Amino acid sequence: MHSLLSRLVLIASSWIVYQAAVSPFAAAESSPNVILIFIDDLGWKDLGCYGNDFVETPNIDALASSGVRFTNFYAAGAVCSPTRCAVQSGQNQARIGITAHIPGHWRPFERVITPQTTMALPLETVTIAESLKTAGYATGYVGKWHLGTAAQFQPQYQGYDLSAVINGPHLPGRYRVQKPSELKPPGKSQYRTDYEADVCIDFIESNLDRPYFLMLSPFAVHIPLGAMSEKVEKYRGKAKRRGVDLPNPIYAAMIEHCDDMVGRIVDAVDRAGQTENTMVVFTSDNGGLYKRYDYRESADDLVSRQTPLKGEKGSLHEGGIRVPLIVKYPPMAKAGSTCEEPTISYDFYPTFVELAKASLPENQTIDGLSLLPLLANPQGKLDRDALHWHYPHYHHGRPASAIRERDWKLIEYIDGSNDVELYHLVQDIGETTDLSEEKAGRVADLKRKLSQWRTTTLARMPLPNPHYDKTRAGEWWSRKTSAPIDSSARRRFPPTEKDQ
């Protein structure tokens, strides 16, 4: 009897060892991996699963079919750096003062003086990577950072074990790796998103024995437009056959490059046997671009429209801040679900912390709410009164703040005009009918709440400009050089590798 019991124990022990050998991540199943794919300037209507019938995005569409697709998800900012700040900090970026893209630009002769943006994410800010590292996570950052240019503000000093910052445009030979000695170099003919996918796959395959958080932030689909010729020609032909102008065929090709990148990363997770233990999140840092803020027909392309949404990147109308969000996590997210609850970029921080069973920072305000309840029940509601935006800068529009309280949205211009706009989004997603005059009581209530929120967050406000000059108000000046921007000197970027 004793011999039989010993043999059973030996067999059981051997089975445990075998399971660990064939499934090295088994011990980490209680700490799921997180991959955040953070596209640059991708609009709400730029994907097939959001109603675009021109661009081909089979991998992203498949991601949506296997997870939850959010229809009322918002970027925290109307441009890149503010939203990136919100993701890393879990806060509305107004608390930190990163309210414009870094370093930004301004109009010195406009009606108001706009506030200087904070030029880097403060090192004392506890990032999402730092919070997850306390729970034993490996952390990786790949792509565009845009939260400070100085060496001491790069991802490796903000909690990321892998800091693969890549700068420059999309075409082969145009982009550069910040620390090339620590990464394999890109191929001579390799498009940027292909290289970024390579770096991500290496990170995934190097961390099969521990949970990991990977943030992939490609420069795509940001201007200047540039894609590989084979894809561009496909969309040029498609546009000609259909008789359409937008989205721009080069832009459409760039989106497909991103789709290829997503497919490769999802495949890498599948090959590693980690599909059931990995949350894949796909979103964008702000709304889609129609045209550059200082557009010149001789040098610039028209990019995309977000119809029926109004506005574009750099605007607090829906086209500037409403973006795609897809979350795939098989143990919780019901495949093919849709969630209409309003959510925002700084919700990622508490979501990932809860998923990892980590802890939120003790002395750092977290404005976000966990999205896990919505993954379990996409028809649910979050216990939140309102969403807020603060963009006190000239860019594609005027300095403004905004508040969305359930179905209602107020935009308040803070350029000295006292203009306001009020929309009932459920009935008017395109913001076509301003109800501010007939709903004076609601305007007053939302203005009061928005003002209280700005006071609470110490949001920086524009000031009256004693040097206002109507004849020069349209001049753009660079924060980097403190000199006028000579837009007329800009030249068109080569659209494909064959044009370089």
WOPE-V822040 format. One record per residue. N is the residue number from 1. RES is the residue in three letters. SS is DSSP state (a for helix, b for strand, c for the rest). NEAR is the number of other C-alpha atoms within 12 Angstrom. D_FIRST is the distance of its C-alpha to the first C-alpha in whole Angstrom. Layout:
n->(N	N)
res->(RES	RES)
ss->(SS	SS)
near->(NEAR	NEAR)
d_first->(D_FIRST	D_FIRST)
This chain:
n->(1	2	3	4	5	6	7	8	9	10	11	12	13	14	15	16	17	18	19	20	21	22	23	24	25	26	27	28	29	30	31	32	33	34	35	36	37	38	39	40	41	42	43	44	45	46	47	48	49	50	51	52	53	54	55	56	57	58	59	60	61	62	63	64	65	66	67	68	69	70	71	72	73	74	75	76	77	78	79	80	81	82	83	84	85	86	87	88	89	90	91	92	93	94	95	96	97	98	99	100	101	102	103	104	105	106	107	108	109	110	111	112	113	114	115	116	117	118	119	120	121	122	123	124	125	126	127	128	129	130	131	132	133	134	135	136	137	138	139	140	141	142	143	144	145	146	147	148	149	150	151	152	153	154	155	156	157	158	159	160	161	162	163	164	165	166	167	168	169	170	171	172	173	174	175	176	177	178	179	180	181	182	183	184	185	186	187	188	189	190	191	192	193	194	195	196	197	198	199	200	201	202	203	204	205	206	207	208	209	210	211	212	213	214	215	216	217	218	219	220	221	222	223	224	225	226	227	228	229	230	231	232	233	234	235	236	237	238	239	240	241	242	243	244	245	246	247	248	249	250	251	252	253	254	255	256	257	258	259	260	261	262	263	264	265	266	267	268	269	270	271	272	273	274	275	276	277	278	279	280	281	282	283	284	285	286	287	288	289	290	291	292	293	294	295	296	297	298	299	300	301	302	303	304	305	306	307	308	309	310	311	312	313	314	315	316	317	318	319	320	321	322	323	324	325	326	327	328	329	330	331	332	333	334	335	336	337	338	339	340	341	342	343	344	345	346	347	348	349	350	351	352	353	354	355	356	357	358	359	360	361	362	363	364	365	366	367	368	369	370	371	372	373	374	375	376	377	378	379	380	381	382	383	384	385	386	387	388	389	390	391	392	393	394	395	396	397	398	399	400	401	402	403	404	405	406	407	408	409	410	411	412	413	414	415	416	417	418	419	420	421	422	423	424	425	426	427	428	429	430	431	432	433	434	435	436	437	438	439	440	441	442	443	444	445	446	447	448	449	450	451	452	453	454	455	456	457	458	459	460	461	462	463	464	465	466	467	468	469	470	471	472	473	474	475	476	477	478	479	480	481	482	483	484	485	486	487	488	489	490	491	492	493	494	495	496	497	498	499	500)
res->(MET	HIS	SER	LEU	LEU	SER	ARG	LEU	VAL	LEU	ILE	ALA	SER	SER	TRP	ILE	VAL	TYR	GLN	ALA	ALA	VAL	SER	PRO	PHE	ALA	ALA	ALA	GLU	SER	SER	PRO	ASN	VAL	ILE	LEU	ILE	PHE	ILE	ASP	ASP	LEU	GLY	TRP	LYS	ASP	LEU	GLY	CYS	TYR	GLY	ASN	ASP	PHE	VAL	GLU	THR	PRO	ASN	ILE	ASP	ALA	LEU	ALA	SER	SER	GLY	VAL	ARG	PHE	THR	ASN	PHE	TYR	ALA	ALA	GLY	ALA	VAL	CYS	SER	PRO	THR	ARG	CYS	ALA	VAL	GLN	SER	GLY	GLN	ASN	GLN	ALA	ARG	ILE	GLY	ILE	THR	ALA	HIS	ILE	PRO	GLY	HIS	TRP	ARG	PRO	PHE	GLU	ARG	VAL	ILE	THR	PRO	GLN	THR	THR	MET	ALA	LEU	PRO	LEU	GLU	THR	VAL	THR	ILE	ALA	GLU	SER	LEU	LYS	THR	ALA	GLY	TYR	ALA	THR	GLY	TYR	VAL	GLY	LYS	TRP	HIS	LEU	GLY	THR	ALA	ALA	GLN	PHE	GLN	PRO	GLN	TYR	GLN	GLY	TYR	ASP	LEU	SER	ALA	VAL	ILE	ASN	GLY	PRO	HIS	LEU	PRO	GLY	ARG	TYR	ARG	VAL	GLN	LYS	PRO	SER	GLU	LEU	LYS	PRO	PRO	GLY	LYS	SER	GLN	TYR	ARG	THR	ASP	TYR	GLU	ALA	ASP	VAL	CYS	ILE	ASP	PHE	ILE	GLU	SER	ASN	LEU	ASP	ARG	PRO	TYR	PHE	LEU	MET	LEU	SER	PRO	PHE	ALA	VAL	HIS	ILE	PRO	LEU	GLY	ALA	MET	SER	GLU	LYS	VAL	GLU	LYS	TYR	ARG	GLY	LYS	ALA	LYS	ARG	ARG	GLY	VAL	ASP	LEU	PRO	ASN	PRO	ILE	TYR	ALA	ALA	MET	ILE	GLU	HIS	CYS	ASP	ASP	MET	VAL	GLY	ARG	ILE	VAL	ASP	ALA	VAL	ASP	ARG	ALA	GLY	GLN	THR	GLU	ASN	THR	MET	VAL	VAL	PHE	THR	SER	ASP	ASN	GLY	GLY	LEU	TYR	LYS	ARG	TYR	ASP	TYR	ARG	GLU	SER	ALA	ASP	ASP	LEU	VAL	SER	ARG	GLN	THR	PRO	LEU	LYS	GLY	GLU	LYS	GLY	SER	LEU	HIS	GLU	GLY	GLY	ILE	ARG	VAL	PRO	LEU	ILE	VAL	LYS	TYR	PRO	PRO	MET	ALA	LYS	ALA	GLY	SER	THR	CYS	GLU	GLU	PRO	THR	ILE	SER	TYR	ASP	PHE	TYR	PRO	THR	PHE	VAL	GLU	LEU	ALA	LYS	ALA	SER	LEU	PRO	GLU	ASN	GLN	THR	ILE	ASP	GLY	LEU	SER	LEU	LEU	PRO	LEU	LEU	ALA	ASN	PRO	GLN	GLY	LYS	LEU	ASP	ARG	ASP	ALA	LEU	HIS	TRP	HIS	TYR	PRO	HIS	TYR	HIS	HIS	GLY	ARG	PRO	ALA	SER	ALA	ILE	ARG	GLU	ARG	ASP	TRP	LYS	LEU	ILE	GLU	TYR	ILE	ASP	GLY	SER	ASN	ASP	VAL	GLU	LEU	TYR	HIS	LEU	VAL	GLN	ASP	ILE	GLY	GLU	THR	THR	ASP	LEU	SER	GLU	GLU	LYS	ALA	GLY	ARG	VAL	ALA	ASP	LEU	LYS	ARG	LYS	LEU	SER	GLN	TRP	ARG	THR	THR	THR	LEU	ALA	ARG	MET	PRO	LEU	PRO	ASN	PRO	HIS	TYR	ASP	LYS	THR	ARG	ALA	GLY	GLU	TRP	TRP	SER	ARG	LYS	THR	SER	ALA	PRO	ILE	ASP	SER	SER	ALA	ARG	ARG	ARG	PHE	PRO	PRO	THR	GLU	LYS	ASP	GLN)
ss->(c	a	a	a	a	a	a	a	a	a	a	a	a	a	a	a	a	a	a	a	a	a	c	c	c	a	a	a	c	c	c	c	b	b	b	b	b	b	b	c	c	c	c	c	c	c	c	a	a	a	c	c	c	c	c	c	c	a	a	a	a	a	a	a	a	c	c	b	b	b	c	c	b	b	c	c	c	c	c	a	a	a	a	a	a	a	a	a	a	c	c	c	a	a	a	c	c	c	c	c	c	c	c	c	b	b	c	c	c	c	c	b	b	c	c	c	c	c	c	c	c	c	c	c	c	c	c	a	a	a	a	a	a	c	c	c	c	b	b	b	b	b	b	c	c	c	c	c	c	c	a	a	a	c	a	a	a	c	c	c	c	b	b	b	b	b	b	c	c	c	c	c	c	c	c	b	b	c	c	a	a	a	c	c	c	c	c	c	c	c	c	a	a	a	a	a	a	a	a	a	a	a	a	a	a	a	c	c	c	c	c	b	b	b	b	b	b	c	c	c	c	c	c	c	c	c	c	c	a	a	a	a	a	a	a	a	a	a	a	a	a	a	c	c	c	c	c	c	a	a	a	a	a	a	a	a	a	a	a	a	a	a	a	a	a	a	a	a	a	a	a	c	c	c	a	a	a	b	b	b	b	b	b	b	c	c	c	c	c	c	c	c	c	c	c	c	c	c	c	c	c	c	c	c	c	c	c	c	c	c	c	c	c	c	c	c	c	a	a	a	a	b	c	c	b	b	b	b	c	c	c	c	c	c	c	c	b	b	b	c	c	c	b	b	c	c	a	a	a	a	a	a	a	a	a	a	c	c	c	c	c	c	c	c	c	c	c	c	c	c	c	a	a	a	a	a	c	c	c	c	c	c	c	c	c	c	b	b	b	b	b	c	c	c	c	c	c	c	c	b	b	b	b	b	b	c	c	b	b	b	b	b	b	c	c	c	c	c	c	b	b	b	b	b	c	c	c	c	c	c	c	c	c	c	c	c	c	c	c	a	a	a	a	a	a	a	a	a	a	a	a	a	a	a	a	a	a	c	c	c	c	c	b	b	c	c	c	c	c	c	c	c	c	c	c	c	b	b	c	c	c	c	c	b	c	c	a	a	a	c	c	c	c	c	c	c	a	a	a	c)
near->(7	8	9	10	11	12	13	14	14	14	14	14	14	14	15	17	16	14	15	18	15	16	22	23	31	26	20	27	27	21	32	41	45	43	43	44	47	41	45	40	49	52	51	45	39	48	41	27	33	32	20	25	21	35	38	32	31	25	29	42	35	27	39	37	26	30	36	43	41	37	32	33	40	43	54	54	51	55	51	45	43	48	51	49	47	45	45	47	44	40	42	43	48	38	33	36	35	43	48	45	42	31	27	34	31	39	35	35	24	30	29	31	29	34	33	33	36	29	28	36	40	26	24	17	31	33	40	48	46	34	36	40	31	23	29	27	35	37	41	42	40	46	43	41	44	38	41	30	23	18	18	15	24	31	41	25	27	35	32	33	29	34	36	40	39	35	28	28	32	45	39	30	22	26	31	31	27	25	21	17	11	14	23	17	24	27	19	16	22	24	37	43	48	35	40	46	37	30	39	43	31	25	36	41	27	24	28	34	28	32	39	45	45	49	48	47	46	49	43	46	42	40	37	33	39	44	45	35	28	21	29	30	22	25	32	27	21	25	24	16	12	15	13	18	24	31	41	38	38	44	50	46	41	50	50	37	42	47	36	29	37	42	28	27	42	37	24	27	33	19	17	28	23	37	27	29	33	42	42	43	42	46	50	49	53	46	48	50	47	37	31	28	28	27	26	18	15	15	22	27	32	28	35	41	32	36	29	24	32	32	33	39	46	47	41	45	47	48	42	44	49	51	48	51	49	45	47	42	38	26	23	26	34	28	26	24	29	32	34	26	33	43	44	45	51	39	38	48	43	37	38	47	37	27	36	37	24	25	27	34	24	10	11	21	25	33	35	37	33	30	41	33	25	31	36	25	21	30	21	18	22	26	18	19	21	27	42	48	51	50	52	45	42	41	35	34	28	36	41	44	44	41	43	40	31	25	23	31	42	44	41	38	33	34	29	23	15	15	21	32	34	37	36	27	29	19	14	20	27	23	29	20	19	25	24	26	16	14	20	17	14	24	32	20	20	34	33	18	26	34	29	16	27	30	16	17	24	17	32	33	30	32	22	19	20	13	17	21	16	16	12	16	20	24	25	29	26	21	24	18	14	15	15	21	23	16	21	16	14	17	17	22	23	25	34	31	27	16	14	18)
d_first->(0	4	5	5	6	9	10	11	13	14	15	17	18	20	21	23	25	26	27	29	30	32	33	34	36	33	33	36	36	37	40	42	45	48	51	54	57	60	63	67	70	68	69	68	70	69	66	65	63	65	68	69	70	72	69	66	63	60	57	58	59	55	54	56	54	51	52	54	58	60	63	65	63	66	66	67	70	73	72	70	69	69	66	64	65	64	60	60	61	60	63	66	68	71	70	69	73	72	74	75	74	74	77	79	82	85	88	91	94	92	92	89	88	84	81	80	76	74	73	70	67	66	64	63	62	58	57	55	53	53	51	49	48	47	44	43	45	47	50	53	57	58	62	65	65	68	67	69	71	71	68	66	66	64	60	58	60	59	55	55	53	54	58	59	63	65	69	71	72	70	71	70	72	73	70	69	65	66	63	63	62	59	58	59	62	63	65	68	69	66	66	65	63	61	61	60	57	56	56	53	51	51	50	47	46	46	44	41	38	40	42	46	49	52	55	57	61	63	67	67	69	72	75	77	75	74	72	71	74	72	71	74	76	73	74	78	78	76	79	82	80	80	83	81	82	79	76	77	76	75	73	71	70	69	67	65	64	63	61	60	58	56	55	54	52	50	49	48	46	44	44	42	40	41	43	41	41	44	47	51	54	57	61	64	66	69	71	72	76	79	81	81	83	86	86	88	89	90	86	84	82	81	78	76	77	74	76	76	75	78	79	77	75	77	78	76	77	74	74	74	71	69	66	63	60	57	53	50	47	44	42	45	48	49	50	54	55	58	59	62	62	64	62	63	62	61	58	56	55	53	52	50	49	48	46	44	44	46	49	53	55	56	60	61	62	60	62	59	57	54	54	50	51	53	51	49	52	55	57	56	59	59	60	63	67	68	68	71	72	75	77	80	81	83	82	82	83	84	82	80	78	76	74	72	71	69	72	74	75	78	79	82	84	84	87	90	91	89	88	85	83	81	79	77	74	72	76	77	75	77	79	82	84	84	84	85	89	88	85	86	84	81	82	83	80	78	80	80	76	76	78	76	73	75	76	73	72	75	76	78	81	84	88	91	93	96	97	96	98	98	100	97	94	92	92	88	88	84	82	81	85	87	89	90	88	90	89	91	90	87	86	84	81	80	78	76	75	78	80	79)
